[in-house]
Amino acid sequence: AWERPLWGAALAHSRSFTWQDRQLIAPGIDFANHSFEPNCVVNMDCGPAQGTAAVEEVAPPQEPWQKFQLLVGDEGVAAGEELTISYGSWGNEVLYLYYGFIPDEPNPHDTAVLFFDTAELVAFVCKYKDPGRSMGAVLKGNLEELVAQRLVDVGAPPARFHAVQGGLDNSLVEACAALDVDPLLIAGLRARDLLHAMPTSLEQDVELLLEGRVSGEQELAVRYRAAQKVVLAEMLKAIAEECPGMLERVPRLAADL
């Protein structure tokens, strides 16, 4: 019974614009596709809209008239050229979840989740520090509170911890500082484990896509998975260049991923 309402809500969200904490629909503009180098921008104009004079005597507006505008740059747009806008500096996870696509070009804002919450990070760090010891609930809770307070102190409330393009997010760096561990080591070990736990390699995903053995929703899922692997692999490469041999000295920790 919930399938159709959920489908309708997802459809509306995928075509809406956020303005002053509200989701607004702008028919026509919502047809514009996303680009990291768009040739148009969306503008909200709060001045009088076309047709205001014809209706304001009958139905005085309760708030200033508002209208969306699709504006092109000084160079204009050639006849027949597609009009594109930016949906925002989002990673593939958001674009896939809310808009139903994965960019064809590399996404400079893409990220990969290393730890979904503080508890997962603390458990991983404790396993690294003392692989043969079971962490008690009291110790686990204390460490989680320590990390949470550190993140609040630096203005980064507890959330997921990511590998980002070119490095790590600041939350992971601060959390590892609170736990007195090297963030590059923890991120590298986690990325290595995550890649090992995936059912396919990046090369196998690329082969699936090039040979056309997947299509539709499966193709999107494989493209998303492949992009995640690229982010993790590039981070591992950067860590190996920064600290040669560091990861090779530590065995894999998370066989249960």
Secondary structure, DSSP 8 states (H G I E B T S, - for coil): --HHHHHHHHHHHHTEEEETTEEEE-TTGGG-EE-SS-SEEEEEE-S--TTHHHHTTTS--SS---EEEEEE-TT---TT---EE---S--HHHHHHHH----SS--TT-EEEEESSHHHHHHHHHHHH-TTS---HHHHHHHHHHHHHHHHHTT--S--EEEETTEE-HHHHHHHHHTTS-HHHHHHHHHHHHHHHSSS-HHHHHHHHHTT---HHHHHHHHHHHHHHHHHHHHHHHHHHHSTTTGGGS----TT-
